[in-house]
């Protein structure tokens, strides 16, 4: 994970993000961020990437990811990814997709921030994302 010191791909400066390893290494080499062991910044975010990690904040049931690669036909795979499960929010209930964003819903309100990994998925017959 990386703590961004400058905006990148829709993420604001000051955000802890989980990007591809080679992307994080390049950003660190360019002094655009530093390695972070902290969790990703909870709450709605902008992430113009094909894969990512977000966090539903404590007491929240959903998080909105604004992404310019998404349209109403995009498929999104999302799964909780953290060492210990939240006692209430322990799975992704559904993902709602709209043009330019998607919303990840948990099965219940989180008692603490919950990390969720997500990926945009190509559907049959498509060779690239929109």
C-alpha positions as a Markdown table, in Angstrom:
| # | Residue | x | y | z |
|---|---|---|---|---|
| 1 | Unk | 0.0 | 0.0 | 0.0 |
| 2 | Unk | 1.0 | 3.6 | -0.6 |
| 3 | Unk | 0.4 | 6.9 | 1.1 |
| 4 | Unk | 0.1 | 9.3 | -1.8 |
| 5 | Unk | 1.7 | 12.7 | -1.5 |
| 6 | Unk | 0.2 | 13.8 | -4.8 |
| 7 | Unk | -3.0 | 12.9 | -6.6 |
| 8 | Unk | -2.9 | 9.8 | -8.8 |
| 9 | Unk | -5.5 | 8.1 | -11.0 |
| 10 | Unk | -8.4 | 9.9 | -9.2 |
| 11 | Unk | -7.0 | 9.2 | -5.7 |
| 12 | Unk | -6.5 | 12.4 | -3.7 |
| 13 | Unk | -3.2 | 13.3 | -2.0 |
| 14 | Unk | -3.1 | 12.0 | 1.5 |
| 15 | Unk | -5.0 | 8.9 | 0.6 |
| 16 | Unk | -3.7 | 5.4 | 1.5 |
| 17 | Unk | -4.3 | 3.3 | -1.6 |
| 18 | Unk | -3.6 | -0.3 | -2.7 |
| 19 | Unk | -2.3 | -0.3 | -6.2 |
| 20 | Unk | -0.4 | -2.8 | -8.4 |
| 21 | Unk | 3.1 | -3.4 | -6.9 |
| 22 | Unk | 4.9 | -2.0 | -10.0 |
| 23 | Unk | 2.8 | 1.2 | -9.9 |
| 24 | Unk | 3.4 | 1.7 | -6.2 |
| 25 | Unk | 7.2 | 1.2 | -6.8 |
| 26 | Unk | 7.2 | 3.8 | -9.6 |
| 27 | Unk | 5.3 | 6.4 | -7.6 |
| 28 | Unk | 7.6 | 5.9 | -4.7 |
| 29 | Unk | 10.7 | 6.3 | -7.0 |
| 30 | Unk | 9.2 | 9.5 | -8.3 |
| 31 | Unk | 8.6 | 10.8 | -4.7 |
| 32 | Unk | 4.9 | 10.9 | -5.2 |
| 33 | Unk | 4.2 | 8.7 | -2.2 |
| 34 | Unk | 5.6 | 6.5 | 0.5 |
| 35 | Unk | 5.1 | 2.9 | 1.6 |
| 36 | Unk | 2.2 | 2.6 | 4.1 |
| 37 | Unk | 1.3 | -0.3 | 6.4 |
| 38 | Unk | -1.9 | 1.4 | 7.4 |
| 39 | Unk | -5.3 | 0.4 | 6.1 |
| 40 | Unk | -6.8 | 2.2 | 3.0 |
| 41 | Unk | -8.6 | 5.4 | 3.7 |
| 42 | Unk | -12.3 | 4.5 | 4.5 |
| 43 | Unk | -15.2 | 6.1 | 2.6 |
| 44 | Unk | -16.2 | 7.0 | -0.9 |
| 45 | Unk | -13.3 | 7.5 | -3.3 |
| 46 | Unk | -12.3 | 8.0 | -6.9 |
| 47 | Unk | -10.2 | 5.2 | -8.4 |
| 48 | Unk | -9.7 | 5.1 | -12.1 |
| 49 | Unk | -8.1 | 1.6 | -12.1 |
| 50 | Unk | -9.1 | -1.9 | -13.1 |
| 51 | Unk | -8.4 | -3.3 | -9.6 |
| 52 | Unk | -8.3 | -1.7 | -6.2 |
| 53 | Unk | -9.0 | -1.8 | -2.5 |
| 54 | Unk | -11.5 | 0.4 | -0.6 |
| 55 | Unk | -12.8 | 0.5 | 2.9 |
| 56 | Unk | -16.3 | 0.8 | 4.2 |
| 57 | Unk | -16.2 | 3.1 | 7.2 |
| 58 | Unk | -17.3 | 2.1 | 10.7 |
| 59 | Unk | -21.1 | 2.1 | 11.0 |
| 60 | Unk | -21.3 | 2.2 | 7.2 |
| 61 | Unk | -23.0 | -0.4 | 4.9 |
| 62 | Unk | -21.7 | 0.8 | 1.6 |
| 63 | Unk | -19.0 | 2.6 | -0.3 |
| 64 | Unk | -19.1 | 4.4 | -3.7 |
| 65 | Unk | -16.2 | 4.1 | -6.1 |
| 66 | Unk | -16.2 | 6.7 | -8.9 |
| 67 | Unk | -14.3 | 5.1 | -11.8 |
| 68 | Unk | -14.2 | 6.5 | -15.4 |
| 69 | Unk | -13.7 | 2.9 | -16.7 |
| 70 | Unk | -17.2 | 1.8 | -15.5 |
| 71 | Unk | -20.5 | 1.9 | -17.5 |
| 72 | Unk | -23.9 | 0.4 | -16.7 |
| 73 | Unk | -22.8 | -2.9 | -18.3 |
| 74 | Unk | -19.5 | -3.3 | -16.4 |
| 75 | Unk | -19.2 | -6.3 | -14.1 |
| 76 | Unk | -17.5 | -5.8 | -10.7 |
| 77 | Unk | -16.1 | -8.6 | -8.5 |
| 78 | Unk | -15.8 | -7.6 | -4.8 |
| 79 | Unk | -14.7 | -9.5 | -1.7 |
| 80 | Unk | -13.8 | -8.6 | 1.9 |
| 81 | Unk | -10.1 | -8.8 | 2.5 |
| 82 | Unk | -8.9 | -8.5 | 6.0 |
| 83 | Unk | -7.3 | -10.7 | 8.6 |
| 84 | Unk | -10.1 | -10.7 | 11.0 |
| 85 | Unk | -13.8 | -10.6 | 10.1 |
| 86 | Unk | -16.0 | -7.8 | 11.3 |
| 87 | Unk | -18.6 | -9.3 | 13.7 |
| 88 | Unk | -21.5 | -7.8 | 11.8 |
| 89 | Unk | -20.3 | -7.1 | 8.3 |
| 90 | Unk | -18.7 | -10.3 | 7.0 |
| 91 | Unk | -19.6 | -10.4 | 3.3 |
| 92 | Unk | -20.3 | -8.3 | 0.3 |
| 93 | Unk | -24.1 | -8.5 | -0.3 |
| 94 | Unk | -24.2 | -6.9 | -3.7 |
| 95 | Unk | -22.6 | -4.4 | -6.1 |
| 96 | Unk | -24.6 | -1.8 | -7.9 |
| 97 | Unk | -23.1 | -0.4 | -11.1 |
| 98 | Unk | -24.0 | 2.8 | -12.9 |
| 99 | Unk | -22.2 | 4.9 | -15.5 |
| 100 | Unk | -19.0 | 6.2 | -14.0 |
| 101 | Unk | -19.3 | 4.5 | -10.6 |
| 102 | Unk | -20.2 | 1.4 | -8.6 |
| 103 | Unk | -21.4 | 0.9 | -5.0 |
| 104 | Unk | -20.3 | -2.0 | -2.9 |
| 105 | Unk | -22.9 | -3.0 | -0.2 |
| 106 | Unk | -22.1 | -5.1 | 2.9 |
| 107 | Unk | -24.6 | -7.5 | 4.5 |
| 108 | Unk | -24.8 | -5.3 | 7.6 |
| 109 | Unk | -23.4 | -2.1 | 9.1 |
| 110 | Unk | -19.7 | -2.5 | 9.9 |
| 111 | Unk | -18.5 | -2.2 | 13.5 |
| 112 | Unk | -15.1 | -1.0 | 12.3 |
| 113 | Unk | -13.7 | -0.1 | 8.9 |
| 114 | Unk | -13.9 | -3.1 | 6.5 |
| 115 | Unk | -11.4 | -3.6 | 3.7 |
| 116 | Unk | -12.9 | -4.7 | 0.3 |
| 117 | Unk | -10.9 | -5.7 | -2.7 |
| 118 | Unk | -12.6 | -5.1 | -6.1 |
| 119 | Unk | -11.9 | -5.8 | -9.8 |
| 120 | Unk | -13.6 | -4.8 | -13.0 |
| 121 | Unk | -14.4 | -8.0 | -15.0 |
| 122 | Unk | -14.6 | -8.4 | -18.8 |
| 123 | Unk | -17.7 | -10.1 | -20.0 |
| 124 | Unk | -17.9 | -12.7 | -22.7 |
| 125 | Unk | -17.1 | -11.3 | -26.2 |
| 126 | Unk | -15.4 | -8.1 | -24.9 |
| 127 | Unk | -11.7 | -7.5 | -25.4 |
| 128 | Unk | -11.4 | -4.3 | -23.4 |
| 129 | Unk | -13.1 | -2.3 | -20.7 |
| 130 | Unk | -15.2 | 0.7 | -21.8 |
